Amino acid sequence: MVRQEKEDDKTRVQPPVRSVKKKIPARFRASIVIMEGHAEGMEYPIEKISTVLGRDKNADIAIKDPSISRQHAAIVYHDSMFILKDLGSTNGTYVKSKPVEKVRIRHRDKFRIGDTLIQFILEETSGVQVYEVQDEDD
């Protein structure tokens, strides 16, 4: 028996759609370090194009500080630079004691959200190892 196909059958098979999570280029290693506040001394990697900091447990980096909004601020990688953006927080985001809505941040810059002081760390990794050569007398 020969199987007949319907002429009105428009079913097409397509490959599965991949969920693309954009990441920061591999040549950069970015992170934040809590300088003052809850979890002082902790370091958190920044791996995504946009990383949300906030009190919400679903924030990319959750910080247990009651003066931080649920989604307080974001660190965004755009046009080869990192931007700190306030996300309409109640208590604001501060750089050098001044409130900011959006500002470029660089290695070792510090900012405050709520009662938490945070330092941004950025290292460029070239993939080249550096060796220290010691004198034989040492």
N, CA, C and O atoms as a Tinker XYZ file with bonds, in Angstrom:
   552  protein
     1  N      0.837000   -1.173000    0.000000    73     2
     2  CA     0.000000    0.000000    0.000000    64     1     3
     3  C      0.884000    1.240000    0.000000    63     2     4     5
     4  O      1.813000    1.335000    0.803000    81     3
     5  N      0.621000    2.152000   -0.853000    73     3     6
     6  CA     1.396000    3.374000   -1.004000    64     5     7
     7  C      0.777000    4.460000   -0.145000    63     6     8     9
     8  O     -0.431000    4.692000   -0.174000    81     7
     9  N      1.632000    5.116000    0.616000    73     7    10
    10  CA     1.163000    6.193000    1.494000    64     9    11
    11  C      0.993000    7.468000    0.694000    63    10    12    13
    12  O      1.879000    7.847000   -0.072000    81    11
    13  N     -0.133000    8.129000    0.864000    73    11    14
    14  CA    -0.393000    9.374000    0.150000    64    13    15
    15  C     -0.190000   10.553000    1.094000    63    14    16    17
    16  O     -0.634000   10.520000    2.242000    81    15
    17  N      0.470000   11.573000    0.618000    73    15    18
    18  CA     0.687000   12.776000    1.420000    64    17    19
    19  C     -0.380000   13.797000    1.077000    63    18    20    21
    20  O     -0.811000   13.929000   -0.069000    81    19
    21  N     -0.781000   14.500000    2.094000    73    19    22
    22  CA    -1.776000   15.546000    1.888000    64    21    23
    23  C     -1.097000   16.763000    1.284000    63    22    24    25
    24  O      0.015000   17.124000    1.670000    81    23
    25  N     -1.762000   17.382000    0.350000    73    23    26
    26  CA    -1.199000   18.568000   -0.284000    64    25    27
    27  C     -1.221000   19.776000    0.638000    63    26    28    29
    28  O     -0.417000   20.692000    0.465000    81    27
    29  N     -2.122000   19.799000    1.615000    73    27    30
    30  CA    -2.223000   20.961000    2.496000    64    29    31
    31  C     -1.325000   20.855000    3.731000    63    30    32    33
    32  O     -1.349000   21.747000    4.579000    81    31
    33  N     -0.557000   19.814000    3.847000    73    31    34
    34  CA     0.343000   19.648000    4.991000    64    33    35
    35  C      1.567000   20.545000    4.805000    63    34    36    37
    36  O      2.387000   20.312000    3.916000    81    35
    37  N      1.682000   21.565000    5.646000    73    35    38
    38  CA     2.781000   22.530000    5.519000    64    37    39
    39  C      3.784000   22.399000    6.668000    63    38    40    41
    40  O      4.504000   23.348000    6.982000    81    39
    41  N      3.825000   21.250000    7.275000    73    39    42
    42  CA     4.731000   21.016000    8.390000    64    41    43
    43  C      6.172000   21.047000    7.899000    63    42    44    45
    44  O      6.532000   20.387000    6.925000    81    43
    45  N      6.985000   21.834000    8.600000    73    43    46
    46  CA     8.409000   21.888000    8.275000    64    45    47
    47  C      9.207000   21.575000    9.534000    63    46    48    49
    48  O      8.814000   21.943000   10.641000    81    47
    49  N     10.290000   20.916000    9.356000    73    47    50
    50  CA    11.170000   20.606000   10.474000    64    49    51
    51  C     12.283000   21.645000   10.487000    63    50    52    53
    52  O     12.991000   21.837000    9.498000    81    51
    53  N     12.421000   22.311000   11.631000    73    51    54
    54  CA    13.468000   23.318000   11.767000    64    53    55
    55  C     14.410000   22.907000   12.884000    63    54    56    57
    56  O     14.002000   22.232000   13.829000    81    55
    57  N     15.663000   23.311000   12.778000    73    55    58
    58  CA    16.595000   22.992000   13.857000    64    57    59
    59  C     16.180000   23.725000   15.131000    63    58    60    61
    60  O     15.561000   24.787000   15.057000    81    59
    61  N     16.513000   23.170000   16.297000    73    59    62
    62  CA    16.142000   23.828000   17.544000    64    61    63
    63  C     16.807000   25.200000   17.671000    63    62    64    65
    64  O     17.934000   25.409000   17.222000    81    63
    65  N     16.096000   26.103000   18.278000    73    63    66
    66  CA    16.626000   27.443000   18.496000    64    65    67
    67  C     17.538000   27.388000   19.712000    63    66    68    69
    68  O     17.144000   26.917000   20.779000    81    67
    69  N     18.743000   27.867000   19.541000    73    67    70
    70  CA    19.695000   27.879000   20.645000    64    69    71
    71  C     19.529000   29.150000   21.447000    63    70    72    73
    72  O     19.395000   30.246000   20.902000    81    71
    73  N     19.543000   28.974000   22.743000    73    71    74
    74  CA    19.495000   30.134000   23.626000    64    73    75
    75  C     20.910000   30.695000   23.698000    63    74    76    77
    76  O     21.814000   30.050000   24.230000    81    75
    77  N     21.094000   31.876000   23.172000    73    75    78
    78  CA    22.416000   32.485000   23.132000    64    77    79
    79  C     22.563000   33.436000   24.312000    63    78    80    81
    80  O     21.860000   34.441000   24.410000    81    79
    81  N     23.488000   33.102000   25.202000    73    79    82
    82  CA    23.795000   33.990000   26.312000    64    81    83
    83  C     25.066000   34.724000   25.942000    63    82    84    85
    84  O     26.143000   34.132000   25.880000    81    83
    85  N     24.936000   35.994000   25.701000    73    83    86
    86  CA    26.101000   36.765000   25.308000    64    85    87
    87  C     27.014000   36.920000   26.514000    63    86    88    89
    88  O     26.571000   37.180000   27.632000    81    87
    89  N     28.293000   36.753000   26.248000    73    87    90
    90  CA    29.281000   36.851000   27.314000    64    89    91
    91  C     30.291000   37.932000   26.989000    63    90    92    93
    92  O     30.409000   38.381000   25.849000    81    91
    93  N     31.005000   38.334000   28.005000    73    91    94
    94  CA    32.098000   39.286000   27.867000    64    93    95
    95  C     33.228000   38.575000   27.121000    63    94    96    97
    96  O     33.446000   37.386000   27.353000    81    95
    97  N     33.952000   39.260000   26.234000    73    95    98
    98  CA    35.056000   38.610000   25.512000    64    97    99
    99  C     36.033000   37.918000   26.468000    63    98   100   101
   100  O     36.301000   38.407000   27.566000    81    99
   101  N     36.547000   36.796000   26.037000    73    99   102
   102  CA    37.418000   35.965000   26.875000    64   101   103
   103  C     38.693000   36.686000   27.317000    63   102   104   105
   104  O     39.324000   36.287000   28.296000    81   103
   105  N     39.068000   37.731000   26.608000    73   103   106
   106  CA    40.317000   38.425000   26.986000    64   105   107
   107  C     40.163000   39.227000   28.282000    63   106   108   109
   108  O     41.156000   39.684000   28.848000    81   107
   109  N     38.919000   39.402000   28.755000    73   107   110
   110  CA    38.670000   40.142000   29.994000    64   109   111
   111  C     38.254000   39.202000   31.114000    63   110   112   113
   112  O     37.535000   38.227000   30.898000    81   111
   113  N     38.717000   39.515000   32.302000    73   111   114
   114  CA    38.248000   38.863000   33.523000    64   113   115
   115  C     37.765000   39.987000   34.422000    63   114   116   117
   116  O     38.565000   40.744000   34.972000    81   115
   117  N     36.447000   40.092000   34.569000    73   115   118
   118  CA    35.857000   41.167000   35.373000    64   117   119
   119  C     35.204000   40.573000   36.609000    63   118   120   121
   120  O     34.690000   39.455000   36.583000    81   119
   121  N     35.234000   41.343000   37.697000    73   119   122
   122  CA    34.585000   40.918000   38.925000    64   121   123
   123  C     34.338000   42.134000   39.809000    63   122   124   125
   124  O     34.837000   43.227000   39.543000    81   123
   125  N     33.558000   41.920000   40.864000    73   123   126
   126  CA    33.388000   42.941000   41.884000    64   125   127
   127  C     33.803000   42.337000   43.213000    63   126   128   129
   128  O     33.674000   41.133000   43.434000    81   127
   129  N     34.305000   43.197000   44.097000    73   127   130
   130  CA    34.696000   42.786000   45.438000    64   129   131
   131  C     33.945000   43.675000   46.425000    63   130   132   133
   132  O     33.918000   44.896000   46.274000    81   131
   133  N     33.335000   43.055000   47.438000    73   131   134
   134  CA    32.637000   43.809000   48.473000    64   133   135
   135  C     33.704000   44.356000   49.434000    63   134   136   137
   136  O     34.392000   43.590000   50.109000    81   135
   137  N     33.829000   45.675000   49.485000    73   135   138
   138  CA    34.843000   46.326000   50.327000    64   137   139
   139  C     34.299000   46.617000   51.737000    63   138   140   141
   140  O     35.032000   46.510000   52.720000    81   139
   141  N     33.023000   46.981000   51.829000    73   139   142
   142  CA    32.357000   47.246000   53.113000    64   141   143
   143  C     30.922000   46.774000   52.991000    63   142   144   145
   144  O     30.289000   46.926000   51.946000    81   143
   145  N     30.418000   46.199000   54.071000    73   143   146
   146  CA    29.031000   45.764000   54.083000    64   145   147
   147  C     28.924000   44.264000   54.247000    63   146   148   149
   148  O     29.912000   43.579000   54.511000    81   147
   149  N     27.689000   43.755000   54.086000    73   147   150
   150  CA    27.451000   42.321000   54.205000    64   149   151
   151  C     28.302000   41.581000   53.180000    63   150   152   153
   152  O     28.402000   42.009000   52.030000    81   151
   153  N     28.908000   40.489000   53.585000    73   151   154
   154  CA    29.766000   39.666000   52.723000    64   153   155
   155  C     31.066000   40.382000   52.350000    63   154   156   157
   156  O     31.626000   40.149000   51.279000    81   155
   157  N     31.538000   41.251000   53.239000    73   155   158
   158  CA    32.794000   41.970000   53.005000    64   157   159
   159  C     33.908000   40.990000   52.657000    63   158   160   161
   160  O     34.072000   39.960000   53.311000    81   159
   161  N     34.672000   41.323000   51.616000    73   159   162
   162  CA    35.782000   40.490000   51.173000    64   161   163
   163  C     35.414000   39.491000   50.086000    63   162   164   165
   164  O     36.296000   38.892000   49.471000    81   163
   165  N     34.116000   39.306000   49.843000    73   163   166
   166  CA    33.683000   38.356000   48.809000    64   165   167
   167  C     33.912000   38.944000   47.415000    63   166   168   169
   168  O     33.742000   40.143000   47.191000    81   167
   169  N     34.300000   38.073000   46.492000    73   167   170
   170  CA    34.486000   38.476000   45.099000    64   169   171
   171  C     33.483000   37.713000   44.239000    63   170   172   173
   172  O     33.289000   36.509000   44.408000    81   171
   173  N     32.848000   38.437000   43.310000    73   171   174
   174  CA    31.844000   37.855000   42.427000    64   173   175
   175  C     32.238000   38.117000   40.980000    63   174   176   177
   176  O     32.495000   39.265000   40.616000    81   175
   177  N     32.291000   37.075000   40.144000    73   175   178
   178  CA    32.657000   37.280000   38.731000    64   177   179
   179  C     31.540000   37.976000   37.954000    63   178   180   181
   180  O     30.356000   37.779000   38.227000    81   179
   181  N     31.942000   38.790000   36.987000    73   179   182
   182  CA    31.020000   39.419000   36.038000    64   181   183
   183  C     31.274000   38.704000   34.714000    63   182   184   185
   184  O     32.308000   38.913000   34.080000    81   183
   185  N     30.328000   37.861000   34.298000    73   183   186
   186  CA    30.558000   37.038000   33.110000    64   185   187
   187  C     29.606000   37.346000   31.962000    63   186   188   189
   188  O     29.898000   37.032000   30.808000    81   187
   189  N     28.475000   37.957000   32.274000    73   187   190
   190  CA    27.480000   38.230000   31.243000    64   189   191
   191  C     27.580000   39.670000   30.758000    63   190   192   193
   192  O     28.165000   40.519000   31.431000    81   191
   193  N     27.014000   39.938000   29.600000    73   191   194
   194  CA    26.995000   41.288000   29.026000    64   193   195
   195  C     26.312000   42.265000   29.977000    63   194   196   197
   196  O     26.715000   43.424000   30.077000    81   195
   197  N     25.280000   41.800000   30.673000    73   195   198
   198  CA    24.577000   42.634000   31.650000    64   197   199
   199  C     24.394000   41.835000   32.930000    63   198   200   201
   200  O     23.763000   40.778000   32.924000    81   199
   201  N     24.945000   42.339000   34.024000    73   199   202
   202  CA    24.877000   41.665000   35.316000    64   201   203
   203  C     24.133000   42.566000   36.300000    63   202   204   205
   204  O     24.551000   43.695000   36.554000    81   203
   205  N     23.030000   42.061000   36.851000    73   203   206
   206  CA    22.207000   42.833000   37.780000    64   205   207
   207  C     22.652000   42.568000   39.213000    63   206   208   209
   208  O     22.827000   41.422000   39.625000    81   207
   209  N     22.831000   43.659000   39.968000    73   207   210
   210  CA    23.144000   43.592000   41.387000    64   209   211
   211  C     21.904000   44.037000   42.150000    63   210   212   213
   212  O     21.276000   45.036000   41.799000    81   211
   213  N     21.558000   43.298000   43.185000    73   211   214
   214  CA    20.385000   43.689000   43.949000    64   213   215
   215  C     20.127000   42.774000   45.114000    63   214   216   217
   216  O     20.843000   41.796000   45.330000    81   215
   217  N     19.094000   43.101000   45.867000    73   215   218
   218  CA    18.702000   42.343000   47.048000    64   217   219
   219  C     17.904000   41.091000   46.677000    63   218   220   221
   220  O     17.867000   40.132000   47.448000    81   219
   221  N     17.273000   41.091000   45.517000    73   219   222
   222  CA    16.446000   39.976000   45.056000    64   221   223
   223  C     17.301000   38.714000   44.899000    63   222   224   225
   224  O     18.404000   38.766000   44.356000    81   223
   225  N     16.784000   37.593000   45.374000    73   223   226
   226  CA    17.542000   36.340000   45.252000    64   225   227
   227  C     17.738000   35.938000   43.788000    63   226   228   229
   228  O     18.620000   35.135000   43.485000    81   227
   229  N     16.928000   36.487000   42.876000    73   227   230
   230  CA    17.077000   36.194000   41.447000    64   229   231
   231  C     18.004000   37.164000   40.724000    63   230   232   233
   232  O     18.223000   37.020000   39.521000    81   231
   233  N     18.551000   38.144000   41.431000    73   231   234
   234  CA    19.533000   39.045000   40.814000    64   233   235
   235  C     20.774000   38.216000   40.468000    63   234   236   237
   236  O     21.042000   37.200000   41.110000    81   235
   237  N     21.519000   38.643000   39.469000    73   235   238
   238  CA    22.738000   37.909000   39.102000    64   237   239
   239  C     23.707000   37.859000   40.272000    63   238   240   241
   240  O     24.341000   36.834000   40.521000    81   239
   241  N     23.816000   38.970000   40.988000    73   239   242
   242  CA    24.610000   39.013000   42.213000    64   241   243
   243  C     23.699000   39.549000   43.307000    63   242   244   245
   244  O     23.382000   40.738000   43.343000    81   243
   245  N     23.281000   38.652000   44.202000    73   243   246
   246  CA    22.370000   39.012000   45.291000    64   245   247
   247  C     23.190000   39.478000   46.488000    63   246   248   249
   248  O     24.095000   38.784000   46.951000    81   247
   249  N     22.852000   40.669000   46.978000    73   247   250
   250  CA    23.560000   41.260000   48.114000    64   249   251
   251  C     22.553000   41.496000   49.227000    63   250   252   253
   252  O     21.563000   42.201000   49.031000    81   251
   253  N     22.795000   40.917000   50.383000    73   251   254
   254  CA    21.868000   41.009000   51.512000    64   253   255
   255  C     22.106000   42.306000   52.280000    63   254   256   257
   256  O     22.738000   42.314000   53.336000    81   255
   257  N     21.596000   43.375000   51.739000    73   255   258
   258  CA    21.681000   44.691000   52.356000    64   257   259
   259  C     20.275000   45.280000   52.246000    63   258   260   261
   260  O     19.803000   45.513000   51.133000    81   259
   261  N     19.590000   45.528000   53.372000    73   259   262
   262  CA    18.210000   46.006000   53.307000    64   261   263
   263  C     18.047000   47.366000   52.630000    63   262   264   265
   264  O     16.934000   47.719000   52.241000    81   263
   265  N     19.117000   48.133000   52.481000    73   263   266
   266  CA    19.018000   49.438000   51.831000    64   265   267
   267  C     19.268000   49.361000   50.318000    63   266   268   269
   268  O     19.293000   50.384000   49.633000    81   267
   269  N     19.454000   48.136000   49.806000    73   267   270
   270  CA    19.618000   47.906000   48.371000    64   269   271
   271  C     18.274000   47.483000   47.807000    63   270   272   273
   272  O     17.575000   46.670000   48.413000    81   271
   273  N     17.906000   48.024000   46.653000    73   271   274
   274  CA    16.666000   47.646000   45.974000    64   273   275
   275  C     16.780000   46.221000   45.435000    63   274   276   277
   276  O     17.878000   45.683000   45.293000    81   275
   277  N     15.636000   45.625000   45.140000    73   275   278
   278  CA    15.637000   44.243000   44.622000    64   277   279
   279  C     16.477000   44.125000   43.352000    63   278   280   281
   280  O     17.249000   43.177000   43.207000    81   279
   281  N     16.337000   45.062000   42.450000    73   279   282
   282  CA    17.199000   45.152000   41.265000    64   281   283
   283  C     17.743000   46.571000   41.273000    63   282   284   285
   284  O     17.124000   47.485000   40.729000    81   283
   285  N     18.882000   46.748000   41.880000    73   283   286
   286  CA    19.415000   48.066000   42.207000    64   285   287
   287  C     20.219000   48.687000   41.062000    63   286   288   289
   288  O     19.959000   49.816000   40.645000    81   287
   289  N     21.194000   47.931000   40.565000    73   287   290
   290  CA    22.109000   48.460000   39.544000    64   289   291
   291  C     22.543000   47.327000   38.623000    63   290   292   293
   292  O     22.339000   46.151000   38.922000    81   291
   293  N     23.142000   47.703000   37.503000    73   291   294
   294  CA    23.664000   46.704000   36.562000    64   293   295
   295  C     25.034000   47.140000   36.072000    63   294   296   297
   296  O     25.318000   48.330000   35.930000    81   295
   297  N     25.867000   46.156000   35.820000    73   295   298
   298  CA    27.143000   46.389000   35.153000    64   297   299
   299  C     26.976000   45.818000   33.749000    63   298   300   301
   300  O     26.701000   44.631000   33.575000    81   299
   301  N     27.148000   46.688000   32.748000    73   299   302
   302  CA    26.880000   46.325000   31.361000    64   301   303
   303  C     28.159000   46.488000   30.544000    63   302   304   305
   304  O     28.839000   47.509000   30.641000    81   303
   305  N     28.482000   45.474000   29.738000    73   303   306
   306  CA    29.604000   45.567000   28.805000    64   305   307
   307  C     29.050000   46.007000   27.459000    63   306   308   309
   308  O     28.207000   45.325000   26.876000    81   307
   309  N     29.529000   47.157000   26.961000    73   307   310
   310  CA    29.023000   47.703000   25.702000    64   309   311
   311  C     30.120000   48.524000   25.031000    63   310   312   313
   312  O     30.774000   49.337000   25.684000    81   311
   313  N     30.320000   48.319000   23.753000    73   311   314
   314  CA    31.326000   49.054000   22.977000    64   313   315
   315  C     32.703000   49.028000   23.635000    63   314   316   317
   316  O     33.364000   50.059000   23.752000    81   315
   317  N     33.122000   47.851000   24.056000    73   315   318
   318  CA    34.452000   47.631000   24.652000    64   317   319
   319  C     34.675000   48.390000   25.950000    63   318   320   321
   320  O     35.815000   48.692000   26.303000    81   319
   321  N     33.597000   48.700000   26.662000    73   319   322
   322  CA    33.754000   49.334000   27.975000    64   321   323
   323  C     32.676000   48.822000   28.916000    63   322   324   325
   324  O     31.667000   48.261000   28.487000    81   323
   325  N     32.908000   49.025000   30.202000    73   323   326
   326  CA    31.958000   48.612000   31.229000    64   325   327
   327  C     31.233000   49.843000   31.756000    63   326   328   329
   328  O     31.844000   50.873000   32.042000    81   327
   329  N     29.916000   49.711000   31.877000    73   327   330
   330  CA    29.054000   50.804000   32.317000    64   329   331
   331  C     28.327000   50.366000   33.578000    63   330   332   333
   332  O     27.811000   49.250000   33.647000    81   331
   333  N     28.285000   51.240000   34.572000    73   331   334
   334  CA    27.491000   51.029000   35.780000    64   333   335
   335  C     26.209000   51.830000   35.616000    63   334   336   337
   336  O     26.255000   53.041000   35.397000    81   335
   337  N     25.060000   51.158000   35.722000    73   335   338
   338  CA    23.759000   51.822000   35.534000    64   337   339
   339  C     22.902000   51.618000   36.779000    63   338   340   341
   340  O     22.770000   50.498000   37.273000    81   339
   341  N     22.329000   52.687000   37.274000    73   339   342
   342  CA    21.334000   52.578000   38.330000    64   341   343
   343  C     20.029000   52.139000   37.664000    63   342   344   345
   344  O     19.685000   52.634000   36.590000    81   343
   345  N     19.307000   51.222000   38.289000    73   343   346
   346  CA    18.077000   50.690000   37.701000    64   345   347
   347  C     16.834000   51.297000   38.355000    63   346   348   349
   348  O     15.834000   50.611000   38.567000    81   347
   349  N     16.910000   52.591000   38.672000    73   347   350
   350  CA    15.773000   53.250000   39.306000    64   349   351
   351  C     15.649000   52.878000   40.772000    63   350   352   353
   352  O     14.541000   52.800000   41.302000    81   351
   353  N     16.765000   52.651000   41.423000    73   351   354
   354  CA    16.772000   52.226000   42.820000    64   353   355
   355  C     16.230000   53.310000   43.744000    63   354   356   357
   356  O     16.233000   54.492000   43.400000    81   355
   357  N     15.773000   52.901000   44.899000    73   355   358
   358  CA    15.230000   53.832000   45.892000    64   357   359
   359  C     16.328000   54.705000   46.497000    63   358   360   361
   360  O     16.149000   55.914000   46.650000    81   359
   361  N     17.463000   54.094000   46.841000    73   359   362
   362  CA    18.523000   54.821000   47.553000    64   361   363
   363  C     19.693000   55.257000   46.676000    63   362   364   365
   364  O     20.654000   55.840000   47.179000    81   363
   365  N     19.627000   54.987000   45.392000    73   363   366
   366  CA    20.636000   55.487000   44.471000    64   365   367
   367  C     21.917000   54.669000   44.402000    63   366   368   369
   368  O     22.169000   53.784000   45.218000    81   367
   369  N     22.714000   55.003000   43.392000    73   367   370
   370  CA    24.031000   54.418000   43.148000    64   369   371
   371  C     25.019000   55.569000   43.144000    63   370   372   373
   372  O     24.789000   56.587000   42.492000    81   371
   373  N     26.123000   55.413000   43.873000    73   371   374
   374  CA    27.067000   56.516000   44.073000    64   373   375
   375  C     28.478000   56.142000   43.653000    63   374   376   377
   376  O     28.968000   55.054000   43.957000    81   375
   377  N     29.120000   57.067000   42.946000    73   375   378
   378  CA    30.530000   56.968000   42.594000    64   377   379
   379  C     31.175000   58.254000   43.085000    63   378   380   381
   380  O     30.746000   59.349000   42.722000    81   379
   381  N     32.205000   58.120000   43.908000    73   379   382
   382  CA    32.885000   59.279000   44.508000    64   381   383
   383  C     31.873000   60.188000   45.226000    63   382   384   385
   384  O     31.907000   61.410000   45.086000    81   383
   385  N     30.986000   59.570000   45.985000    73   383   386
   386  CA    29.970000   60.254000   46.798000    64   385   387
   387  C     28.942000   61.040000   45.989000    63   386   388   389
   388  O     28.183000   61.824000   46.560000    81   387
   389  N     28.904000   60.849000   44.687000    73   387   390
   390  CA    27.933000   61.554000   43.844000    64   389   391
   391  C     26.967000   60.546000   43.220000    63   390   392   393
   392  O     27.389000   59.488000   42.751000    81   391
   393  N     25.670000   60.874000   43.215000    73   391   394
   394  CA    24.704000   59.949000   42.606000    64   393   395
   395  C     24.896000   59.876000   41.095000    63   394   396   397
   396  O     25.143000   60.885000   40.434000    81   395
   397  N     24.776000   58.659000   40.565000    73   395   398
   398  CA    24.933000   58.463000   39.122000    64   397   399
   399  C     23.764000   57.645000   38.586000    63   398   400   401
   400  O     23.203000   56.799000   39.282000    81   399
   401  N     23.414000   57.917000   37.340000    73   399   402
   402  CA    22.429000   57.090000   36.644000    64   401   403
   403  C     23.138000   56.109000   35.723000    63   402   404   405
   404  O     22.729000   54.958000   35.572000    81   403
   405  N     24.217000   56.598000   35.111000    73   403   406
   406  CA    24.978000   55.787000   34.164000    64   405   407
   407  C     26.384000   56.373000   34.083000    63   406   408   409
   408  O     26.549000   57.569000   33.845000    81   407
   409  N     27.401000   55.524000   34.281000    73   407   410
   410  CA    28.777000   56.006000   34.254000    64   409   411
   411  C     29.707000   54.863000   33.827000    63   410   412   413
   412  O     29.474000   53.698000   34.150000    81   411
   413  N     30.757000   55.225000   33.101000    73   411   414
   414  CA    31.757000   54.237000   32.719000    64   413   415
   415  C     32.598000   53.904000   33.952000    63   414   416   417
   416  O     32.983000   54.794000   34.710000    81   415
   417  N     32.876000   52.619000   34.141000    73   415   418
   418  CA    33.740000   52.226000   35.247000    64   417   419
   419  C     34.962000   51.510000   34.711000    63   418   420   421
   420  O     34.919000   50.837000   33.682000    81   419
   421  N     36.048000   51.675000   35.437000    73   419   422
   422  CA    37.338000   51.095000   35.050000    64   421   423
   423  C     37.898000   50.293000   36.225000    63   422   424   425
   424  O     37.355000   50.305000   37.330000    81   423
   425  N     38.987000   49.606000   35.953000    73   423   426
   426  CA    39.664000   48.809000   36.971000    64   425   427
   427  C     39.908000   49.627000   38.242000    63   426   428   429
   428  O     40.427000   50.742000   38.185000    81   427
   429  N     39.534000   49.067000   39.363000    73   427   430
   430  CA    39.722000   49.611000   40.719000    64   429   431
   431  C     38.736000   50.723000   41.090000    63   430   432   433
   432  O     38.832000   51.268000   42.190000    81   431
   433  N     37.799000   51.074000   40.216000    73   431   434
   434  CA    36.781000   52.065000   40.578000    64   433   435
   435  C     35.898000   51.495000   41.686000    63   434   436   437
   436  O     35.590000   50.304000   41.708000    81   435
   437  N     35.501000   52.373000   42.601000    73   435   438
   438  CA    34.624000   51.977000   43.706000    64   437   439
   439  C     33.286000   52.681000   43.559000    63   438   440   441
   440  O     33.214000   53.820000   43.099000    81   439
   441  N     32.229000   51.988000   43.957000    73   439   442
   442  CA    30.895000   52.577000   43.954000    64   441   443
   443  C     30.114000   52.032000   45.144000    63   442   444   445
   444  O     30.439000   50.981000   45.695000    81   443
   445  N     29.084000   52.766000   45.522000    73   443   446
   446  CA    28.277000   52.394000   46.675000    64   445   447
   447  C     26.830000   52.208000   46.258000    63   446   448   449
   448  O     26.243000   53.056000   45.585000    81   447
   449  N     26.266000   51.078000   46.673000    73   447   450
   450  CA    24.828000   50.853000   46.556000    64   449   451
   451  C     24.356000   50.490000   47.964000    63   450   452   453
   452  O     24.893000   49.582000   48.599000    81   451
   453  N     23.345000   51.215000   48.438000    73   451   454
   454  CA    22.907000   51.016000   49.816000    64   453   455
   455  C     24.046000   51.303000   50.769000    63   454   456   457
   456  O     24.736000   52.316000   50.649000    81   455
   457  N     24.240000   50.392000   51.729000    73   455   458
   458  CA    25.341000   50.531000   52.689000    64   457   459
   459  C     26.537000   49.672000   52.295000    63   458   460   461
   460  O     27.385000   49.364000   53.133000    81   459
   461  N     26.608000   49.286000   51.032000    73   459   462
   462  CA    27.653000   48.379000   50.559000    64   461   463
   463  C     28.586000   49.102000   49.593000    63   462   464   465
   464  O     28.151000   49.671000   48.592000    81   463
   465  N     29.884000   49.066000   49.918000    73   463   466
   466  CA    30.911000   49.648000   49.057000    64   465   467
   467  C     31.510000   48.524000   48.219000    63   466   468   469
   468  O     31.911000   47.488000   48.750000    81   467
   469  N     31.567000   48.735000   46.919000    73   467   470
   470  CA    31.996000   47.704000   45.969000    64   469   471
   471  C     33.126000   48.251000   45.102000    63   470   472   473
   472  O     33.107000   49.413000   44.697000    81   471
   473  N     34.111000   47.393000   44.824000    73   471   474
   474  CA    35.192000   47.768000   43.910000    64   473   475
   475  C     35.102000   46.893000   42.663000    63   474   476   477
   476  O     34.912000   45.680000   42.747000    81   475
   477  N     35.242000   47.537000   41.505000    73   475   478
   478  CA    35.225000   46.850000   40.217000    64   477   479
   479  C     36.651000   46.450000   39.864000    63   478   480   481
   480  O     37.564000   47.273000   39.922000    81   479
   481  N     36.840000   45.191000   39.501000    73   479   482
   482  CA    38.159000   44.673000   39.135000    64   481   483
   483  C     38.102000   44.214000   37.681000    63   482   484   485
   484  O     37.201000   43.467000   37.298000    81   483
   485  N     39.057000   44.657000   36.878000    73   483   486
   486  CA    39.119000   44.259000   35.476000    64   485   487
   487  C     40.553000   43.906000   35.119000    63   486   488   489
   488  O     41.464000   44.721000   35.261000    81   487
   489  N     40.734000   42.689000   34.657000    73   487   490
   490  CA    42.048000   42.237000   34.217000    64   489   491
   491  C     41.944000   41.824000   32.761000    63   490   492   493
   492  O     40.979000   41.177000   32.355000    81   491
   493  N     42.927000   42.197000   31.993000    73   491   494
   494  CA    42.972000   41.757000   30.607000    64   493   495
   495  C     43.903000   40.557000   30.545000    63   494   496   497
   496  O     45.077000   40.647000   30.903000    81   495
   497  N     43.372000   39.451000   30.092000    73   495   498
   498  CA    44.158000   38.226000   30.020000    64   497   499
   499  C     44.582000   38.017000   28.582000    63   498   500   501
   500  O     43.747000   37.858000   27.691000    81   499
   501  N     45.862000   38.018000   28.368000    73   499   502
   502  CA    46.382000   37.868000   27.001000    64   501   503
   503  C     46.673000   36.416000   26.659000    63   502   504   505
   504  O     46.962000   36.087000   25.509000    81   503
   505  N     46.595000   35.550000   27.661000    73   503   506
   506  CA    46.908000   34.151000   27.402000    64   505   507
   507  C     48.397000   33.872000   27.462000    63   506   508   509
   508  O     48.822000   32.730000   27.292000    81   507
   509  N     49.190000   34.897000   27.701000    73   507   510
   510  CA    50.633000   34.742000   27.794000    64   509   511
   511  C     51.012000   34.615000   29.260000    63   510   512   513
   512  O     50.637000   35.456000   30.077000    81   511
   513  N     51.747000   33.580000   29.593000    73   511   514
   514  CA    52.188000   33.409000   30.962000    64   513   515
   515  C     53.447000   34.227000   31.204000    63   514   516   517
   516  O     54.310000   34.339000   30.334000    81   515
   517  N     53.534000   34.785000   32.381000    73   515   518
   518  CA    54.693000   35.577000   32.753000    64   517   519
   519  C     55.459000   34.804000   33.818000    63   518   520   521
   520  O     54.884000   34.373000   34.817000    81   519
   521  N     56.737000   34.636000   33.601000    73   519   522
   522  CA    57.587000   33.923000   34.551000    64   521   523
   523  C     58.581000   34.889000   35.171000    63   522   524   525
   524  O     59.101000   35.785000   34.506000    81   523
   525  N     58.828000   34.694000   36.432000    73   523   526
   526  CA    59.828000   35.513000   37.115000    64   525   527
   527  C     61.111000   34.698000   37.186000    63   526   528   529
   528  O     61.106000   33.562000   37.662000    81   527
   529  N     62.191000   35.270000   36.720000    73   527   530
   530  CA    63.473000   34.597000   36.740000    64   529   531
   531  C     64.248000   35.084000   37.954000    63   530   532   533
   532  O     64.465000   36.284000   38.123000    81   531
   533  N     64.659000   34.154000   38.787000    73   531   534
   534  CA    65.420000   34.515000   39.977000    64   533   535
   535  C     66.899000   34.266000   39.756000    63   534   536   537
   536  O     67.294000   33.366000   39.015000    81   535
   537  N     67.710000   35.085000   40.418000    73   535   538
   538  CA    69.162000   34.865000   40.356000    64   537   539
   539  C     69.476000   33.556000   41.051000    63   538   540   541
   540  O     68.759000   33.149000   41.965000    81   539
   541  N     70.537000   32.895000   40.629000    73   539   542
   542  CA    70.932000   31.633000   41.236000    64   541   543
   543  C     71.359000   31.813000   42.679000    63   542   544   545
   544  O     71.345000   30.850000   43.445000    81   543
   545  N     71.742000   33.032000   43.073000    73   543   546
   546  CA    72.178000   33.293000   44.437000    64   545   547
   547  C     71.013000   33.252000   45.431000    63   546   548   549
   548  O     71.236000   33.070000   46.628000    81   547
   549  N     69.794000   33.415000   44.960000    73   547   550
   550  CA    68.618000   33.461000   45.848000    64   549   551
   551  C     68.244000   32.104000   46.368000    63   550   552
   552  O     67.280000   31.977000   47.124000    81   551
